[in-house]
Amino acid sequence: MSELPASARVVIIGGGAVGVSTLFHLAQAGWTDCVLLERNELTAGSTWHAAGNVPTFSASWSIMNMQRYSTELYRGLAEAVDYPMNYHVTGSIRLAHSRERMQEFRRVRDMGKAQGLDLELLAPGELPGRYPFIETQDLEGALYDPVDGDIDPAQLTQALAKGAREMGATLVRFCPVTGIDRKGGEWIVETPKGSIRADYVVNAAGYYAQRVGELFKPFGSRTVPMMVMSHQYMLFEDAPAVRAWSESEGRKLPLLRDVDSSYYLRQEQFGFNLGPYERNCKAHWVEPSDPMPEDFSFQLYPDDLERLEWYIEDAMARVPLLAELGLYKTINGPIPYTPDGNPLIGPMPGVPNAFEACVFTFGIAQSGGAGKVMAEWITEGETEWDMWSCDPRRFTAHADRDYCVAKGMEVYGHEYAMHFPHHEWLAGRNKRLSPLHSRLEKAGAVFGAYNGWERANWFAKPGDDTSEDATQTWDRQGPWEPRIREECEIVRDHCGVLPISGFTRLEVEGPGARAFVDSLTASKLPPQGRVSLAYFPDSRGRIVTEMTVTVHSDDHVGLITAAPAQWHDAELLVRQAPDGITVTDVSDDFECLLVTGPKARDVLAQLNEGHDLQARWLSISGGGTVAGEPCRLLRVSFAGELGWEIHSAPDSAPMIWDALMTTGAKPFGMYALNALRIEKGYRAWKGDLSTDYSLLEAGLGRFIDFEKNTGFPGRDALLAERNAGPAKQTVGLMIDAGAADAPYMASLWKDGDLVGETTSGGWGYRVGASIAIGVLRSDLAEPGTEVEIDIFGEMRRATVHDLPFWDPKNERIRA
């Protein structure tokens, strides 16, 4: 056992696969003065009982990137560190029972191609040639991943540990963390073996992460959003037929996943490992009667096979050979879950120089990529891939205990579920309701959750099918489609009203507040009385965020940003604010109604007192009322029509809404707004706007003020890119689409070459076509150029089009 050093550059708390991978990658980056603390032996948490499956498959671009990297790392790790590992690259077969599942597989195959993965679609008749023991009569097809497989989790962890030690890093076992303090800008990590000072600390404590996270609460943190599930897998005795096949072929059977039935089946020795994700699942350590033990190292829960009976029977029907084998062992261990099933990787919210790399449901598959990402966060302050899908700041104050338990159980029971574009998950809802909620319900609103806020996605009419079953489609058509069309036409021809609850609102105040904000953005700030968009780049010129800016004075700037960006964007400012500058979140103090359409001025004129409705586009008007309620008007519209945002106190919004309804305005929802904004080429946060693209690649060059006196992050990188010419450019795409529109990250092709991808797609009801925003190789960005786009496996023709598609001269919005 290593002795505890007095200090370290980084202290990692937790010795599972993720914590050790983080140490390994920090050492690889040259940060060898780092220490990992483990309360017991390495792998004592979820790692030791993990099944060790290593897929690349994911419907998330960033998760696929992370898992792909893991497989690449693991294939060469044993030789690189001279540590033997049982890593079986067997390939895998995912079964599809429906057309919709095959569409998902085609989409993931497309994403895999873009990442260099050779995923293959199989017809039912091809399956026995790959897996001779399978029944195929009710299948639509399958997806084959040649680099899927399984690895011994303990050997993986020990190999990473050996590599880290040899590069100079330190691992201290049997050393629990008992306290945290902070003095002089350093962390003091307390243990029974003494204290260690560190510049940075990482919570990699797995299912203990919430307990460790409580130690950081005095320094600004929150309760880690997580819960713990009981996950069982079963080991079956050897089968002579499996032995004979395996020995004749010289390999193991591919790992089989029946994702519609919700289990995996893997060859284990010459028997099987069956792991279901059951709907009737069980959470642990969430009730006072079931407290989390002080130490659960290398322990399991009692077997609970009764709730798995249906899954066992289904697997035996799929692979009848399984029914002939005896069950000799059951593993039932704790697996941590966040509310969306993705891990926490990134800055610890509210706490300086502290990070989280924890709550991994698939920690073995993701640990390699997670270590890379975590090391980049610490050593560079930014990551190669946009990792918002795993950022700890994506869960804000609404993610309380009940929410985490409800969502964790929902995710576990739907582990292999398809995430359809018009489907909303039912658990953990109604966490944040605006004062307008009952009125929206009465108007027929079908709601979606946005950072916990319930917003109207579309407005149903009597007789419309609003069931969950109706949303189980990738296609454009559904009960929502005629309503979205009607709502877009209202905005195009008359006046629509959209409540946008939960906008993030930040007030930056203090001497030099304007100059401080100016130093962080590439954009020119507006003069007083005006509003503008500002883009905040990282050191490489990539898009960190977009905010709407109003300058009240040199010492007071107001910022409005996306609801999910609440903690992310606040920390962008707080972490860099000099002494004397305060950043205050006032999001709960306001409600917003977007009133937009060619008749918007006429509608507002009937209710307005004191606001100048002739003020030009991008102006601000305060000091007046609408329907007798004090409010501020911003002359902006994300729908791209004449319009205003009405910003009022929450209690005033119902009266304003009622008055608008009596003057002829009609409600519209978020789905219609999305279609309208794509027609205008307006970018969406963490879709079109992410660190996967520079400001120039995203087509935002007009928002960059290279001549500003303050300078800004990424200026040199953007100057170099401007001088060389960006390799990729954002374009519009007019698509000869079929039943479905382009999803996020649909790939673009030209003469058999991959040349770009989409970042947004949908039907444009004002232009009457399927459209998308895409990022395309610069030599193909000329309007009129034809490319192909892969939409759920169908290659469709797309024509490059200038952005915006609708009202390119902004004549309607300036009216």
N, C-alpha and C positions, 0 to 999 in steps of 0.2 A: 504494500500500500504506500502511495506517495504521501509525503508530508504536506501539510497545508502551507502554501506560501503566504507571505505577509501581504502581497499585493499582486494584482494582475490587470492586464488591459481589459479583459472581458471575463466575467464569471457566468458560467452556464449552470442553471439549476435543473438537474434531471439527466439521468444516464441511460435513457432509452435510445432507440435508433436515431431519433430526430436530434436529440441533444448531442450525441456523439458525432453525428454527421455535421452539425453546425461547428463543433470544435475542429473537425477534420478540414472543413472548407475554410475556416478562419486561418488555420495553419498553412493551408495551401496558398492563401492570399498573402502570406508573410507575417501574419499576426500570431506568432508562436507563443507570446507571453499571455496565454489564456488558460483558464482553469475550469474544469468541469467538476461539479459536486454531485454525488449520488448518495442518497440516504441509505441505500443497501448495496447490493451488488448491481453491476450493469445489467440492464434488461429486466429489472425486478418488477416493473409495472406491466403495461399492456404488451410490451415487446415480447416477453418470454412466452406468452401463450398465444401470440398472433399466429394465424395460419400461414402467413408469409407469401400470399399471392402478390404478383407484381405485374399488373396490367398497364397498358398505355391508354386504354379506352377512357374517354371522357367526353361529355358534350360541352365542356368548358375549355376554351382555347388555352387559358393559363394553366389549368390543372393538367391538361394533356401535355403541355410543355414540360411541366415539372415531372410528371411520371415518365415521359420519354427520356428525359435527362437521367432519371434514376436507372432505367434499364441500360442505358449506355455506360453509366458509371459502374454498375454492378458486373457487367460482362468482363471488364478488365481489372476489377479491384483485387481479386485474389492474387493475380500475378504482380500487380503494382506494389502491393504491400507484403507479398510473400506470406499469405495466410490462407489455408485451404477453406473453401466454402462449397456447400451443396447448393448450387444455383442451377436449376433445371429450366432451360428455355424450351418449353414444350409446345408453345403456341396455344391458342384458345379458340373455342367456338362459342359464340353467343347465339342463342336460338331466338327466332322471331315467330310469334303466333299470329301476327296481324300485318296488314299493309302499312299501318302507321309505324310499327316497329321497324319494318324494312326501310321506311323513309328515314327514320332516325339513323339506322345503320349506314345508309347512303350518305347522309350528311356527315357522320363521323368519319367515314372512309375519305370523304373529300377533305376534311380538316387534317386527317392523318397524312394524306398525300402532300399537303402544304408543309407539313413538318418532317417530311422524309420517311414516313411510315408506309409500309406496303400492306395495307389492310385489304381483305378480299371478301367479296360477297359470294355466298354459296347457295345453290338451289337445294331443296330437300333431297333430291336424288343423289347429290354429291356427298351427303353427310356420312353414309355408311363407309365410304372409302377413306374418310378421315377418322371415323369413330365407329368401329364395327359393332358395338353393343347397343346402338341407339335406335329407338322407335321414332319414325319421322312422319307418321300419317297425318298429323294435325298441324304441321308447320308450314310457314310461308317461305322460310329460308333461314340464313344464318350469316354471321360476320366472323371471318377468321383473322386473327391477329398472330402473325408468326413469331413475334418477340415476347409474347406473354409467357408467364411461367410462375415458378415459385422458388423461394430462397429460404434458407434457414435463418430466422431472425437473429438468433444469438450469435451465429457465426458472422453474419453481416455486421452486427454491432461491434464485435470483437475485432473484425478486420479494420473497420473505420477507426477504432480506438488505437490499434497498433500503428496505423498510418499516422494518426495525430501525434502519438507519443514520439515516433521516430522523427517527426518534424519539429519536436521541441515543446509540444503542448503537454499539459498536466491533467491527469484524472485522479480525483480523490474519492475513494469509495467509503461506504459506511460513515458518511459525513452529512447528516441532515442539516438543512438550513433552519435555524430557530428564530432568526430575527433579521430585520433590515433597518438600516439607518442611512442618513445622508448628511455629510458634513464637508464643507469646503469644496463643493462640486464633485465629490467622490461618493460612491456607494460603499457602505460598510456592511458586509455580509457576515452574519454571526452564526457560528456552528459550535458544537461541543468541543471541537478541536481548536477553537480560537476564532478570531475574526480575520477577514481578508478584505482589503480595500480594492476597489475596481472602478474603472472609468465607465464601463457598461455592464449591464446585467441582463441575462436572458432567462425568462421563465419557460423552460422546456420540460415541465413537470408532468406532462401527460394527464392522467385522470386526477392527479393531485393539483393541477394548475390553478383551480379556484382557491384552494387552501393557500398555496404560495402567493397567489395574487392578493389575498387579504393583507399580506405584509406590506404591500405597496400603497394601500389605501391612504395612509397618512400623507403621502407625497403626491396625491392627486388622482390615483387610479380609481377604478370602479370594480364591482364584483365581476369576475371573469364570466362571460356568457356561455354557459355550458351545462351539461347534465351527463349522467352515466347510464349506459344501457347494458343489460345482460345479453351477451351474444354467445350462442352455442354452436359448436361444430362437432360432428360425430365421426369416429374412425371405425371403419369396417374391416373385417378380416380379409386376408389374401384370397384371391380367386385364381384358380389354375388357368382359366382362360385369359385373364389379364397377364399373368406371368408368361404364358406361351406367346401372346401377341407382342408383349414388350420385349421379350428376348429375341423373337424373330425379326422385329423391326429395329432393335437396338436403341429404343427410346421409350419415353413414357407417353401415355395417351395425352392428347390435348386437354387442357382444363376446360370443362364444360360449364357454361352458365345458362340456365333457363331463366332469363331475366323477367319474363312475363309471369312465371310461377314464383320467382324470387328466391333462388338458391344457386349455389355453385356446387359442382361435383368434380373432385380432383383425384387423380391417381395418387395413392399414398403407399409406398412400397409396391406391393402387387394387389392392394385392396383399394379402398376409397375413403376420401374425406368429403363429407357432406355438410355444407354450411348454409342454413336458411336465414333469410331476413323476414321474419314472420310479422304479419299485421297485428296479431294479438301479442304484441311484444311487452317487455317488462323493463321498467326503469328501476334503478337501485340508488339508495342513499339520497332520496329526495324527500323523505318524510321523517319526522322526529322519531318514529318507531323503528326506523332503519338508518341509524347514523353511520356515517363513513368511519371505518376504523382508523385509528391513529396510524397503523401500518398494515397494509394489505399485500406486502411484497410476496411474490411467488405463491399467491393464494388464488383459489377459485370459488365460485358459488356452487351450491348443490345443484345436481342435475335437475332439469325441469323439462323433460321430453314431451309431456302431455300436450303442450301448446304447439309442438312441432309435428304432430301426427299427420296432418294434411300434406305437409311438405315432404315428409318421408315417403308417404304413399305415392305422391306425384313423381318424385325422383325414381322410385322403383318402377313406376309405369313407363317412365322415359328410358331408363336403363334397367331392364328386367333382371339382369345379372345381379344387381344390387340386392334384390329380394332374397337371393340365395345365400347371402353372407351374414355372418354374425356381427353384431355390434359389440366391440370390445372396449371402447373408451369414449367418454364425452368430456369435452372441454367447455366450461361455462365461465367466461371471464368478463371483467369490466372493459367496456369500450367507451371512450368519451365522445360526445356529440355536441357540436354547436347548433344553433337554430337552423342553419341551412346545410349542415353536414360537411362544410368545408372547414379546414383548420384555421387557426389564428397564426398568421405569419406577418410580423412587421412591428412598427412602433407601439409600445404600450400606451393606450390613450391617457393623456393627461400627465404623463410622467417623463421627465427628461432622461435621455440616455438609458432607457429601459425598453426591452423588446419582448415579444412573445413568439414562441415557436411551439405551440401546444394544441391540445384538443384535436388530435389526428385520429380520424376514424379509420383511415387506411395508411397508417404511419410507415409501414414497411415499404409499400409501393412509392410513397411520396417523400421518404426521408432523404434520399439522395438529392432530389431537386430542392427540397426545403432547406437543406444545409447550404446549398449554393445561394439561394435567395436570401437566407438570413445573413450569411457572410457579406453579401453585397449591401444589404441594408446597413450593417454596422460599419463596414470599412469605406463605403462610397456614399452612403446616404441615399441611395437610389438603386433600383434593380433593373436587370436587363429586360425582363418581361414586365408588362403591366400586371400587377398582382392584386388588384382591387378585390377579386373574388375571394381572397384570403386575408385581406387587411383587417386587423382587429377593430379598426374604427368604423367598420361598416355596420356594427350593431351599436345603437345609441341607447338613450335612457329607457326606451320602451322594452328592452330585452331583459325583463326582470325574471325572477325565478319561475313563475308560472308559465311565462312565454317560452323560456328555454326548455322546460320539461315537455310542454305540449308540442313544440316544434321538433325537438329531438326525437320524440316518439313517432311523430309523423314522418320525419325523414327516414328513420330506421325502417319503419313498416313499408316505405315506398323507396327503398334504397336504389332500385333499378328503374324507377318510374321515368316516364318521358315528360319533359317539361314543355308542354304545348304553349304556343304564344298567347292564347286567349284563356288559359286556365289559371285560376287563382287557388292557392292552397288554403284549406279551411281552418287549420289550427292556428291559435295565437292571434286571432283577429280582434278588431275593435279595441286596440290598445290606445289609439289616439283618435278621438272624434271631434270634428269641428262643430261649432254651434249651428251649422247648416245641415247637419247630418240627417235629422228627421225630415227636413224639407226635401233633401235629395232623395231619400227613400220614397217619399210620397210622389215624387216626380218620376219614379221608376229606375233609379240609379242601380247599376250593377257595379259593385265596388271592387277596387284593388288596393293593396297595401303598399304604401310608399314611406319607408322609414317609420313604419308603424301607423302612419296617418291613413285613414280611409278616404280615398278619392273616388269619384265616379269615373269608371272606365267607359261606360256607355249607358244610354237610357233606354230601357225596355218599354214596350207597349203591351197592353193586355193581350195575352195569348202567346207572347214570345217565350221560347224555351230558355229559361235561365238556369237549367240544371247543370251540375258538374259534368254529366255524361256528354252534354252537347259540346263541351269544350275540348273533347279528346280528339283533336284533329290538328294537322299541320296546315291545312288548306285555308284559303282566304274565306271561303263561304261558311256561314253559320248564322244563327239567329241574330248575331250582332251586326252582320254585314250591311243589310239594308238600313239599319239605324245609324251606323257610322256614315253611310252615304248621305242620309238625310241631314245629319248634324253638320257634315262638311258643306253641304249645299246651303244650310242656314247661314253659316259663317261667310260663304262666298257671296250670297245674294241679299242677306238681311242683317241680323245681329244675333250673335250667340254669346252665352255667358258660361264661363267655366270656373268653378271654384278650385283654386290651387292651394290647398291647405298644406302647411308644413314647410314652405320656403325657409331656407336657412338665412338668417339675417344677423349680421355681425356689425358692431359699431367699434371703429378704431379711433381712439381719442388720446389726446396728449400733445405736448409740444412736438411739432414735426410729424404728426400722424400722416399727413398727405405725402410728405417726402418718403416716409417709411414704406407706405403701400407702393408708391411709385418705384422704389428700388427693387421691388419683388416682381413687378410685371413688365413684360415686354411692350405693353401698350401705353398709349398716351392717355392720361387721365382727363376726364371732361372738365370744363369750367363749371363754376357754381351755377345751379339751375338747370343743368343738363345731366344726362345719364348716358353711359356707354358700357360696352363690353370690354373686359380686360382679361388677358391671358397670362398665366403664370407658368413659366418654363422651369425645367430643371437645368442642371449644369450642361447637359447635352442638347439643350434647346427643345426637349420633348415636352408635351403638354401635361402639366401637373393638374391644372384646373382652370375653369372659366368662372368669372364673377361679374355681376352687374355692379357698376360703381357709381355712387353719387358723392360728390365732394361738397360738404357743407361749409368747410373752412379749411385753412391750412392745418388746423388742429383737430379736425373731425371729418372722418370719411365713413360713409355707410356702404356696406357690401351685401349683395343678395346672391345666393348660390343655391344649388340643387338641394332638395331635402336630404337625400342619402349622404351628401357631402358635409353634413353638419359638423361632425367631429374632425373629419379629415381637413377641411378648409380652415376651421378655427385653429387647429394645431399648426398649419402652415404659417399662420401669422404669429401665434403665441410663442412658438419655439424660437422665433427670430426677432421678436419685439425687443427693442432696447429699453433700458430703464426709463420710466415715465410714460410709456405707451401702454394703454390698456386695450384689451379686446373683450368686448361684452357680447354675449349671445342674447339677442332679444327676439328670437324666433317665435316664442309663445305669445308675444305682445301684439301680433298682427294676424289678420286674415287677408286673403287676396282673392279678388274676383277679376277675371279677365273678361272684358266686354269688347267684342271685336266683330267686325263686318262693315260693309259699306253704309249701313244705317246706324252704326254705333253712336255717331255724334248726335243724330236726331233723337235716339233713345235717351242718351245721357242729358241732353238739353232740357228734357222735361223734368229732370230731377236735380239738376245742378244749381248750386248757388256759390258764387265766388271763384270758381275755377275757369281758366281761360281755355275753352275747348277749341280755339283757333291756334293755340300754341303749336309750334312745329314738332315734328317727329323727334323723339329722344329728348323731350323736355319734361320737366317736373313741375307740377302745380300743387301747392299746399295752401292751407289756410281757408279752404272752402268746405262745402258739404255736398253729399249726394243723398237724396231722400232725407235730408235734415241731419244726417250723421257725419261728423267730422271725418275727413279722410284726405289722403294724398293721391294724386293721379300721376301715373307714369305713362307717357305717350309711347308705349311699346306694345308689340303683339307678337308672340312666338308663332301665331298662326299665319302671319304674313298678310294681314288685312289691316285697314284702318282700325285702331283700337287703343284702349287704355287698360292698364292694371289699376284697380282700385285697392289701395292699401288702407285698411281701417282697423280699429280695435275689434277683437273677435266678437264682442257683444253687439257691435253695430252691424255686422255682416247680415244677420237675418232680415233686418229692416231694409237694408239695401237690396238684398235678393228679392224680397217680396215686391218692392217697388219696381225693380227691373222686369219682373214677370208681368206686372200690370201694364207696362208700357210697350209690350210687344216683343221683348227679347226671349229667346228660347235657349234651354240648356244644351250644352254639348259636353263630351267626356274626353278622357285622356287618350283613348284610341283615335278619336277624330283629330285631336291635337297632334298626335304623332304623325298621322298621314299628312296633315297640313304643313307641319314643320319640315318634313322631308321634301315636299314640293318646293319649299323655299331654300333648301340646302342648309337649314339651320342644324348645327351639330348638337348631338346629345352627349351628356357627360358619361364618361366611362364606356362609351360605345365608339362614336366618332372621335371623341376627345379623350385620349389616354396617352400614357407614356410609351405606347407602341409606335407613336408617330411624333415627328417634330412639327412645330408650328407651320413650317413651310410645306412639309408633306401634306398637312391637313388643309392647305389652301388658305391659311390665315395670315399671309404675308402683309395684307393691308392693315392688320392690327399691330404690326411691329414698328416701333419707333426706334430705329437704329441710331438716331441722332440725339436721343435724350441724354441729359447731363448726368443722370444718376447711374447709368449703366444698368444692367439687370442680369440675372443668372442665365447662362447659355448664350449670351450675346456673341461671343467669339465663335462658338460652334455654329450659330445661325448665320453669321457673316460668311464663314467658310463655306457653308452649304449654299448660301445664296450665290456666292462667286462661282462655285463649281456647278451649280444647278442641282436641285434635288433629284435623287434617283427615282422617286415616286411622287405622284401628284394625286390630290383628291379630285374626283370627277363625278358628274352625274351619269347615270346609266338608265337608258330607256330600254325595257326588257320585254321581249316577246315571251312572256311567262305563261305557264299553264295554270293549274289549280292553286298553286302556292307561290307566294312572293319570296324574294331573296331573304334568307335569314342572315344573321350576323356571321361574318367570316365565311361566307360562300366564296369559293375560289373562282378567279377569272383566268381564262386561258386564251392563248393565241397561237395557232399553228402547233398545237400540242405542247406548248410551253406554259408553265404557271407564271402569270404576269401581274397578279394582284388579288385583292379580296374586297368584299363588301364590308361596310361598317354599319349600315342601316338599310332597310328595305321595306317596301309596302306598296299598297295601291294608292295612286294619286287620283283622288276623286275630282279635282278641278281640271287635271290634264287628261284624265281618262286612260291611264296606263299604269302598268306595274313599273315602279321606279326604284332606284337605289342610289345611295352614296357609296362610292368605292374609292379605294386607293390603288392606283394603276401605275405601271412602269411608265416613266415620263415620255418615252418616245411614242407611246400609244395614246397619249392623253388628248390628242387633237379631236375636237368634236366631229362626229361622223364616222370615226373609226369603229369597226365592228370587232367584238370579242365574243367569247362564249362564257357563260356562267353556269356553274353546277348548282342546280336547285334540287336538293333531295335526290341526286342521282340522275336528273334529267339535264342534259346539256342544252341550254336555251340561248338564243341569239340576243346580244345586248349591244346597243349603240351608245357610244360616248356622247354625252350631252353637256353643254355648259350648265353650271349652277348659277342661279336657281332655275328650276323648271317653270315656275309660275311667277309672273310679274317681274321679269328680270331687271326692269328699271326702277322697281319699288314705287311705281306710280300710285298703286292702291294704298299702300301703307302710309304714304306721304300725303294722302288726299286732304 
